[in-house]
Amino acid sequence: MTVLRRRRLLLSGLAAAALLSVPALAQQAAPRDGQHDFDFEIGTWNTRLSRLQDPLTGSTTWVEYTGTTVVRRVWDGRANLVELVVEGPAGRIEGLNLRLYNPQSRQWSLDFAGARGGALTPPSVGEFRDGRGEFYSHEDFNGRMILVRFVIQVVDRDTARFEQSFSDDGGKSWEVNWIAVDTRVKDGALPSR
């Protein structure tokens, strides 16, 4: 076999291999659709919440709450509504979270309101990767602009962990101030409120 013929065979083999790998490359490069990232959470959950009493002050005092979280699908899964009601020695927290999916950016915005304040906080924006959601916002906290990070970890089919942290140094360090662990209510019945 001549050198020229070996080169042609080699080049044609390489070209065929490249053509076979194009669909795989295109499939890998396709952007991920995260519209169903929160589907795991639709339903009723028992919630155990720990909240740092005075964030960004050096406080190490945590307060505990227990209660219920109910998550309802809205707009065929492109949004969901979360209702949180927990109570403990430090009082009662009622919260509402509207989560909206943006199909262009393929990210979610999480818009929280507490019953006491009656207004939405600035949205935290982010996405899920490998069962972990990270969402960020800038918020006013006691007259200072801070960074807020909210992390959602899917532990298993019936357990999810939520963690909020504040940073007042531009993200160099983070102080965790809110940890919630939700456990699915098995019968799926919505609690009366």
Number of C-alpha atoms within 10 A of each C-alpha: 5 7 8 9 10 11 11 12 12 12 12 12 12 12 12 11 11 12 11 11 12 11 11 10 11 10 10 10 9 8 10 11 14 18 19 12 19 20 15 14 22 18 19 23 26 19 24 19 22 18 19 17 16 12 19 17 7 8 11 10 10 15 14 18 19 19 18 21 27 23 22 16 17 13 9 9 16 19 21 21 17 19 17 18 19 19 16 14 8 12 10 15 16 16 18 20 20 19 22 21 25 16 12 7 12 15 20 26 21 24 18 20 17 15 14 10 9 11 11 15 17 16 20 21 21 21 21 19 12 7 12 15 19 18 20 21 18 17 17 12 14 8 7 9 14 18 20 23 22 21 19 19 18 19 14 11 10 14 17 20 19 16 19 20 19 25 19 16 11 13 12 7 10 17 16 17 19 19 18 19 19 23 20 20 17 10 8 12 11 14 10 4 4
